Amino acid sequence: MKNDATHVVLDLNENANYLLILPYVLTIVLALVGIDVFIALFLGILSASIIGLVQADFDLVGLANHTYQGFTSMTEIFLLSMLTGGLARMIEQQGGLVWILKSMQKRIQTSKGAVFGIASLVSSVGLCMANNTVSILVVGNLANDVATEYKLNRPYVASVLDIFACIVQGILPYGAQILILLSFTDKKLGYLELVSHGYYFVFLLGVTLFYMIFFRKEVQTV
């Protein structure tokens, strides 16, 4: 049986304008140094707008149109988040979150165990929802209760929620990110072949777990 390997080549133009990646780099750097997410995203958008206006890629009307398109492109996830958030609230009102919390408390003995419990829960919800943002919204209130119960550091808990929700989203064959990547290859690349090139993803997961198990000694707040 013949095995035809698919090669995806990224063609970089010699005249590429690397200044255009500055907003992305700025947003990532601000996030890494601990700047509030809304401020980081706003500054990223602001820098992209300034670069576009200075380079005459668009005028003020064009900027308004791009901003409008950005808002409308988020309509689907916005409505889904609203509906899922309402569903999570209904579950909370009916005692579902209390039951989950009590079930977790039976198996959790330490603060580190509580962190892994949150990671497992958001990963499980991500498998069902196939959306990292919605997974965080659903598990957020419960994670807050667990953080209060075990006096966990809130920024650390938020990081755990974000990391493990994205990990699941990045490997789901029916997740939006994977489907978009496969569509870029014009169906010339299969899911397994795509994942096989994402070995760094598993490496980063291993590094994260290694740090959480062996180096994160204290996760409690006073």
N, C-alpha and C positions, 0 to 999 in steps of 0.2 A: 504494500500500500504506500503510495507516494505521499510524502509529507511536505506540503508547500508552505514554507515560512512566509509570514507577512511582515514586511518591513515598512514602518512608518517613518518618513523622513521629515524633519522640521527644517524648512528652507528659510534662512535668515538673510534678509536683504542687507547688503553692505552699507546702504544709506539709512538703515533703521535709526529711528530717533529714540535713543535710550532715555531721554528726558521723560518720556511718557510713562515709564515705570515708576517714576518718583512718587506719585500718590500712593501706589501700592506698598512701596518700601516704607514710606512715611507711616502709613497706617499700621503696618506690622511692627515697626520699631516702637511706636507709641504704645501699642498693645503689650509688647514685651516688657516695657519699663513700667507698666502698671497704670497707664492713663485710662480714665473712664472710657468705656467703649463708645458712648455717644460722642464724646469729645474727639476721640481718635477717628471715628468714621466721618464726623463733620469736617475735621481738618483735612482728611483725605479727599473728600468731595470738593472742599474749597480750593485745595491745591490743584486738583484736576481742572477745575473751572478756570482758575487763573492761567494755567498753562495753555488751555485751549483758546482763551481770549487773546493772550499775548502772541501766540503763534498764528492767530487768525484762522484757526480751524473752524470756528463758528463765532457768531456775534451774540449779543445779549438775547435776541429772539431765539437763536439756535440753542443757547444754553437753557432757556426756559423750556424749549421743546424736549431737549434731552432729559431734563429734570422730570418733566411730565411723563415721558416714556419710562423712566426709571420707576416712578410711582406706580404706573399702570402695570408694569411687569411684576410688581409685588402683590397685585390684587388677589391672586389665587392663594398664595401662602398667607396673606393677611386674613382672608375669609376662613381658611382652614384653621388658622391659629385661634380665631375667635370661636369657631364651633368647637374645636377640641378643648379650648380653655373652659368653655361653658360645660362641656361634658365632664371635664375634670372636677369642676365645681359641684356638679350634681353628684358625682361619686363621693366627693368629700362630705356633702350634706347628708348623704345616705349612710355614712359611716364606713365607706369602703377604704379610705385612707387610714382610718383608725385601725381597721382590721389588719391592713398590710403592715402598719407600724408595729402593732402588737406581735404579729407573726415574725417580723424581723428581730424584735427585741428578744424573742425566745432563742434566737440563734446567734445574736451579737453579744459578745462579752467585753470587748474593748472598743476604744475609739477608732483604732485602725480597722477593726472588723466592721464598724459602722460605715467607714469610708468605702470599703469594698462592697458593702451592702448597697450603698447608693449607686456605685458603679455598675453593679450587676442589674439593679432595677432599671436604670436608664438605658442600659444596653438591651434588656428584654423588651422594653417599650419601643425602642428604636427598631427592633426586628419586626414588630407588629405595625408600627406607624410608617416606617420607611422615610422618616423625616426627622432630622436631628433637632430642628427648632421646636417642632411640636412635642418631641420626646422630652425636651427640657421643660416645656410649659406644663406637661402632664405631671412630671416627677418633681417639679420645683417646690411645690408646697410641702410634699412629703419630705423632701431633702431638707427643707427648712426646719421641719419638726424634728428630724433626726439630729440635725446640727444643734438645735436647742437642747435636746435630751442629753447628748453626749458632749456638749460644749465644744463643738468643732469650729475651727477657723473658717469663717464664711467665704473669704476669697478662695481658699483651698477647695472647699466643697464645690464652689462655682466652677473651678477649673476641672475638677473631676467630672462633673456633669457634662461640661462642654467636650472634654477629651473623649470620653467613652461614647457619647452620643455620636460624635463625628467618626470614631473608629468603626462603629457598626454601619454607619451610612456609607463609609468608603469601601465596604466589601460586599454590600448587598447587591445581588444581581438585578434586583428590581428597584434599586434606589435611583434617585434622579441623577446623581453625579455619574454613576456607572453607565446609565442609559445614554446620557449626553455624550460621554466619551466614546461609547460604541458607535453612536450616530456619526461622530466626526470621522470615523474610519470607513464610512460607507459600507458597513457590514462585512468588511474584509478582515476584521479582527473579532475573535470570539471572546466570551467572558473569561474563560480560564486562561487564555493566552494574555489577555489584558492584565489579569491579576498576577500572573507569573512575572510580569515586569514591575510589579509594585512591591518587590521584596523589601525595599526601604521602609514601607509602611509597617510590615511585621517587625522590622528591626526597631522602629520608633516605639511601637507598642511594647516590645520587650524591655526597652530602656525605661519606659514609663513605669511598668510594673516592678522592675528591679529597684527603681528609686523609691516607689511607694512601700515596698516590702522591707528593704534593708537600710535606707537612708532617711526616710521620713519618720524620725523617732517620735516626735511630739506634734500632734495635730490639734491639741486642745487649746482653748482660750480660757482666760480667767473669768 
